[in-house]
Structure formats: structure tokens, C-alpha cells
Amino acid sequence: MAGVWRFKLGFGAEFKAGLGAWEYAPSWILYRALTLAQRMRARLLRRDTASGLEPA
């Protein structure tokens, strides 16, 4: 991140303290479904690369 910070300083950036990024899910059901799908996809990709197969 230091490179990004130097890049932004070159354009006159100023440091502003804040809370950072927060994740807001308006629908907890969709949020749970999407996080489950992401975990399943990551597991499949790890399994495919471990067996020497190319991920689709």
C-alpha cells in the first residue's frame, strides 16, 4: 500500500482518518448464500489446482 500512498501524494492527497471499509448486507439470506457460494468456489479452485487440472 505504500506505493499507492506515494502515488496519491503525487496528486496532492491529504490523510483523512476514517472508519475504513464496512460491509453492509441489506438481506442476510442473500449474504449467507453468496458467502457460501464464494467458499464453495474457492474450495473447488483449490481442489482443481492441487490435482493439476486447469481451473475453468
N, CA, C and O of each residue as an XYZ file, in Angstrom:
224
protein
N       0.805     -1.190      0.000
C       0.000      0.000      0.000
C       0.856      1.267      0.000
O       0.354      2.354     -0.283
N       2.121      1.133      0.310
C       2.974      2.315      0.340
C       3.101      2.929     -1.044
O       3.159      4.152     -1.175
N       3.145      2.095     -2.082
C       3.218      2.611     -3.446
C       1.976      3.387     -3.823
O       2.064      4.423     -4.481
N       0.823      2.896     -3.413
C      -0.435      3.597     -3.678
C      -0.441      4.931     -2.958
O      -0.849      5.945     -3.525
N       0.013      4.938     -1.708
C       0.044      6.170     -0.929
C       0.960      7.202     -1.578
O       0.605      8.378     -1.657
N       2.127      6.781     -2.042
C       3.044      7.718     -2.705
C       2.432      8.236     -4.006
O       2.584      9.414     -4.330
N       1.753      7.383     -4.744
C       1.092      7.780     -5.979
C       0.045      8.863     -5.701
O      -0.028      9.869     -6.406
N      -0.757      8.638     -4.666
C      -1.800      9.609     -4.336
C      -1.199     10.912     -3.811
O      -1.735     11.988     -4.079
N      -0.101     10.831     -3.070
C       0.558     12.038     -2.589
C       1.031     12.896     -3.754
O       1.046     14.124     -3.659
N       1.413     12.261     -4.842
C       1.843     12.993     -6.029
C       0.739     13.863     -6.614
O       1.019     14.831     -7.321
N      -0.492     13.530     -6.330
C      -1.624     14.309     -6.813
C      -2.192     15.222     -5.727
O      -3.280     15.775     -5.884
N      -1.462     15.375     -4.639
C      -1.884     16.290     -3.585
C      -2.848     15.695     -2.576
O      -3.667     16.417     -2.008
N      -2.768     14.404     -2.343
C      -3.679     13.751     -1.406
C      -3.402     14.212      0.020
O      -2.274     14.555      0.372
N      -4.443     14.213      0.824
C      -4.320     14.520      2.245
C      -4.864     13.346      3.038
O      -5.837     12.711      2.631
N      -4.238     13.057      4.165
C      -4.693     11.958      5.005
C      -5.956     12.373      5.747
O      -5.992     13.428      6.380
N      -6.974     11.554      5.670
C      -8.223     11.761      6.411
C      -8.480     10.500      7.225
O      -8.614      9.414      6.662
N      -8.551     10.635      8.529
C      -8.825      9.488      9.383
C     -10.287      9.098      9.225
O     -11.168      9.958      9.188
N     -10.536      7.805      9.132
C     -11.903      7.336      8.973
C     -12.069      5.947      9.547
O     -11.145      5.386     10.135
N     -13.229      5.414      9.373
C     -13.541      4.102      9.914
C     -13.067      2.959      9.026
O     -12.987      1.820      9.485
N     -12.755      3.237      7.785
C     -12.347      2.175      6.881
C     -13.541      1.600      6.143
O     -14.598      2.228      6.085
N     -13.384      0.442      5.593
C     -14.445     -0.182      4.812
C     -15.328     -1.041      5.711
O     -14.837     -1.788      6.559
N     -16.605     -0.924      5.515
C     -17.581     -1.724      6.242
C     -18.436     -2.455      5.243
O     -18.786     -1.907      4.198
N     -18.771     -3.674      5.552
C     -19.614     -4.465      4.677
C     -21.037     -4.436      5.211
O     -21.286     -4.794      6.363
N     -21.970     -4.007      4.368
C     -23.373     -3.924      4.774
C     -24.190     -4.846      3.891
O     -24.126     -4.744      2.666
N     -24.941     -5.727      4.480
C     -25.776     -6.657      3.728
C     -27.245     -6.364      4.028
O     -27.718     -6.655      5.127
N     -27.970     -5.793      3.067
C     -29.372     -5.497      3.320
C     -30.236     -6.749      3.468
O     -31.297     -6.698      4.090
N     -29.792     -7.867      2.904
C     -30.541     -9.111      3.024
C     -29.600    -10.182      3.574
O     -28.670    -10.604      2.886
N     -29.836    -10.620      4.804
C     -28.926    -11.596      5.410
C     -29.000    -12.942      4.694
O     -28.018    -13.685      4.673
N     -30.151    -13.261      4.108
C     -30.276    -14.536      3.389
C     -29.389    -14.527      2.140
O     -28.648    -15.479      1.894
N     -29.467    -13.445      1.350
C     -28.609    -13.344      0.164
C     -27.136    -13.299      0.551
O     -26.290    -13.894     -0.117
N     -26.836    -12.585      1.638
C     -25.454    -12.505      2.103
C     -24.916    -13.893      2.442
O     -23.809    -14.252      2.042
N     -25.702    -14.662      3.176
C     -25.276    -16.021      3.533
C     -25.110    -16.889      2.292
O     -24.146    -17.647      2.191
N     -26.042    -16.784      1.347
C     -25.967    -17.583      0.125
C     -24.723    -17.222     -0.684
O     -24.037    -18.108     -1.194
N     -24.431    -15.938     -0.803
C     -23.263    -15.512     -1.575
C     -21.957    -15.912     -0.897
O     -21.025    -16.349     -1.572
N     -21.872    -15.770      0.422
C     -20.641    -16.168      1.100
C     -20.435    -17.676      1.012
O     -19.302    -18.139      0.881
N     -21.520    -18.444      1.082
C     -21.406    -19.890      0.925
C     -20.928    -20.231     -0.486
O     -20.062    -21.088     -0.658
N     -21.488    -19.565     -1.491
C     -21.074    -19.811     -2.874
C     -19.598    -19.450     -3.074
O     -18.882    -20.159     -3.781
N     -19.141    -18.368     -2.465
C     -17.734    -17.981     -2.580
C     -16.824    -19.029     -1.952
O     -15.781    -19.364     -2.514
N     -17.214    -19.551     -0.784
C     -16.403    -20.580     -0.137
C     -16.350    -21.859     -0.968
O     -15.299    -22.487     -1.097
N     -17.497    -22.234     -1.527
C     -17.541    -23.445     -2.357
C     -16.679    -23.267     -3.610
O     -15.964    -24.188     -4.005
N     -16.745    -22.095     -4.230
C     -15.933    -21.826     -5.422
C     -14.439    -21.879     -5.090
O     -13.651    -22.458     -5.837
N     -14.060    -21.274     -3.972
C     -12.650    -21.290     -3.564
C     -12.187    -22.714     -3.300
O     -11.075    -23.085     -3.674
N     -13.030    -23.511     -2.660
C     -12.682    -24.902     -2.379
C     -12.499    -25.687     -3.675
O     -11.568    -26.484     -3.797
N     -13.391    -25.461     -4.645
C     -13.275    -26.144     -5.934
C     -12.005    -25.732     -6.673
O     -11.327    -26.570     -7.267
N     -11.690    -24.449     -6.635
C     -10.486    -23.982     -7.319
C      -9.234    -24.549     -6.667
O      -8.289    -24.922     -7.362
N      -9.216    -24.619     -5.325
C      -8.061    -25.215     -4.644
C      -7.926    -26.684     -5.004
O      -6.817    -27.166     -5.232
N      -9.043    -27.403     -5.057
C      -9.013    -28.827     -5.390
C      -8.515    -29.033     -6.815
O      -7.720    -29.936     -7.072
N      -8.988    -28.184     -7.757
C      -8.567    -28.326     -9.158
C      -7.084    -28.045     -9.327
O      -6.408    -28.757    -10.070
N      -6.560    -27.024     -8.659
C      -5.137    -26.709     -8.816
C      -4.279    -27.742     -8.116
O      -3.162    -28.007     -8.561
N      -4.765    -28.339     -7.028
C      -3.990    -29.365     -6.317
C      -3.893    -30.647     -7.144
O      -2.905    -31.376     -7.055
N      -4.926    -30.918     -7.952
C      -4.900    -32.143     -8.747
C      -4.233    -31.929    -10.097
O      -4.105    -32.869    -10.882
N      -3.803    -30.687    -10.378
C      -3.100    -30.417    -11.632
C      -4.038    -30.036    -12.767
O      -3.584    -29.852    -13.896
N      -5.321    -29.915    -12.502
C      -6.267    -29.511    -13.535
C      -6.275    -27.993    -13.669
O      -6.025    -27.283    -12.694
N      -6.555    -27.497    -14.848
C      -6.674    -26.074    -15.059
C      -8.052    -25.620    -14.601
O      -9.050    -26.242    -14.965
N      -8.137    -24.536    -13.799
C      -9.450    -24.038    -13.404
C     -10.213    -23.497    -14.611
O      -9.624    -22.908    -15.517
N     -11.512    -23.699    -14.611
C     -12.338    -23.257    -15.751
C     -12.534    -21.770    -15.748
O     -13.201    -21.234    -16.633
